Amino acid sequence: MSTIRRRSWLAALAFAAALLVPELGEACSQCLSGRSDETKLAYILTTVFLSVLPPAIVGGAVWWLVRRLREQERSREEGARSRQRVAGSGRAAVGG
């Protein structure tokens, strides 16, 4: 039996065992002991924080990227204006 087939067989066996014996996946006694209001509030606040965090990170990255692109565009425009001013002042001096 090849190594890949042996690993596939072991993975299938572990998956079947997990489905047939769900008691092995129960939470520990400390996880179920938090029945106070403080613990419930902590769970709720943690859930809200972890739910809001990914969109906040993506939104922050998009905001930074848009701001950076605007700054680059603004510096390009200022560079083009300054080149036009230099070119225009050079023509006046040469033409005079």
Secondary structure in CASP SS format (residue, H / E / C, confidence):
PFRMAT SS
TARGET T0000
AUTHOR 0000-0000-0000
METHOD secondary structure of the structure
MODEL  1
M C 1.00
S C 1.00
T H 1.00
I H 1.00
R H 1.00
R H 1.00
R H 1.00
S H 1.00
W H 1.00
L H 1.00
A H 1.00
A H 1.00
L H 1.00
A H 1.00
F H 1.00
A H 1.00
A H 1.00
A H 1.00
L H 1.00
L H 1.00
V C 1.00
P H 1.00
E H 1.00
L H 1.00
G H 1.00
E C 1.00
A C 1.00
C C 1.00
S H 1.00
Q H 1.00
C H 1.00
L H 1.00
S H 1.00
G C 1.00
R C 1.00
S C 1.00
D H 1.00
E H 1.00
T H 1.00
K H 1.00
L H 1.00
A H 1.00
Y H 1.00
I H 1.00
L H 1.00
T H 1.00
T H 1.00
V H 1.00
F H 1.00
L H 1.00
S H 1.00
V H 1.00
L H 1.00
P H 1.00
P H 1.00
A H 1.00
I H 1.00
V H 1.00
G H 1.00
G H 1.00
A H 1.00
V H 1.00
W H 1.00
W H 1.00
L H 1.00
V H 1.00
R H 1.00
R H 1.00
L H 1.00
R H 1.00
E H 1.00
Q H 1.00
E H 1.00
R H 1.00
S H 1.00
R H 1.00
E H 1.00
E H 1.00
G H 1.00
A H 1.00
R H 1.00
S H 1.00
R H 1.00
Q H 1.00
R H 1.00
V H 1.00
A H 1.00
G H 1.00
S H 1.00
G H 1.00
R H 1.00
A H 1.00
A H 1.00
V H 1.00
G H 1.00
G C 1.00
END
